[in-house]
Amino acid sequence: MTTDLTVDIEKMRRLSADIRIETIRMLAEAGFGHIGGSASIADVLGVLYGGVMQVDPANPGWEERDWLVLSKGHCGPALYAALALRGFFPMEWLKTVNKGGTRLPSHADRRRTPGVDMTTGSLGQGISAAIGIALGNKLKALPNYTYCIVGDGEINEGQVWEAAQTANSFCLDHFILFVDWNKKQLDGELDFVNPPLEMSGKFEAFGFQAQTVKGYDAGAIYAAILSAKACTDKPSVIILDTIKGLGVSFAEREAFNHYLNIDQEMAREGIEEIERRYAANTYPGGTLV
């Protein structure tokens, strides 16, 4: 991995835009799907698969690879887009998402999809699996990192905090957690359903190094990962301050945008908007510089 931010960030930004585009295309092909949370993790996936993670698309089971556990497994479409764009399987597979006989089911399944490291979808359980993976790799003295993405609604689950305490007790400094802080969950706005308290301080109380960054700023995400890797005595969490449905207006403006019906015209307009935003480097709150 290079530390040349200028070169890496542009590659990561382009991959993030392509992840959003392919996610919308596949969900329009299916007619429906989990667009909200898929869109809000496109940027962190672009950073991870655009230069951070050590992976081999020709050998998905490579023992020394970095692992990614998408604990919020319903956002599999965004992960599928990232994997296809990196060459883990043919792009044509994306047209089959959510359809009978697909190898790309609604929730991530490691036995069906090359490059998916852990089957997930039962919220709260993915982080426990990821910590088990990180511990196993540590016991093997492997140099790789384990990354995990959880939702902000998911951290209502007590199991998340049991897992966090375990990560701290084993000093898993090669474990980096991301929280998709998009302010919503299935049943409504996060602060209405079950306010999470101050997330950064809460994770610090559980022994984590904690950082909060704009979840749509590839450069900030990348820099936070470098800082997390420099922390050699504890696990790390990076809280991604973002919005649900990020990147395309039809998803951002819906009050309920966890799951939407999407037609081809919506997809066409959405893809055009993604390209405009990419070209202008424009996100909520203005233009990143």
Steps between C-alpha positions, in 0.01 A plus 500: 500500500639837403489798735464742207165652597453691173526188284309272732213732581402561139495126436293447814253776409448353154446153641248638753302664218509178299380301802197730529433478127516120489291473819223708343520306175466164670216611725314650203543167323346327801245778546568546870765474767691646794618824343526723809775325694668370186547856375635629831784243510612545138779738599657283767481203262667712232784579738542142620488335159664795324837463664488409869408132516748231399286261294539274199189471280650190337539335841221626732600252772863616519594447866697825538229719346331777691148402601182706480188406693192696397307455823208699355457222248187644338730748325652216300423673166768765565751231593408299190561806285842552658597135455385486139684823417815352652463182291393243758220385267347611166311829488211312338425338833377836630190469283391199705494657847193405707381259228441128530816292470728802531845487651434851632223465759334788683731448799869414468582127493862381494405162353337656196708805410877508430663768713236502775693405812209441739128427474311783673160657541395410852593839641754508779654165411737610225725696733535196727603289202745769387664512842530122497668522160737772622591295807557188292732689265686647797551153649642391163735803507360618167561866411160564345222731615135423565253774415136501601210731409204533736193719474418771751165333570680170538695628798173490695580129525667406828708241320689781326627626835585154628706457185665839545604409854645174370701682232647720769578210734707331229668827390393445140694785342452348153123536532343817355128560538293744295163632617272617219353798689230586247250606770225251405404139555215282376244639744586867460749765602768375735440763767128419504529120521784466751757780531850349499652753744835649400650227286865603504514522880309177538747308283790660686347375825513151346872538432498609135690775330211704355486744208207672330531609138273609217387170353501637144854640515732234359811691610378527858407131511839401363685721749294355786593147393869596502455642851322181611786289365748712693318409824673180605347411835122510456220455245378802305166636391435755225155659520383603154283813527276467195136487387286210388461477123808717449586593145168509319205727571218249455640296788615791719166679503279206598405487866502119480800413286616178659347306211351645182337395176725624218412517131723556198417869468593561863823311440584704189447830682687375805803391299515837322489672839777281641723594207423871546581484869817306432618753242428793735617315814179622662343338803261601778640812661686627196805418292792314649836670450 
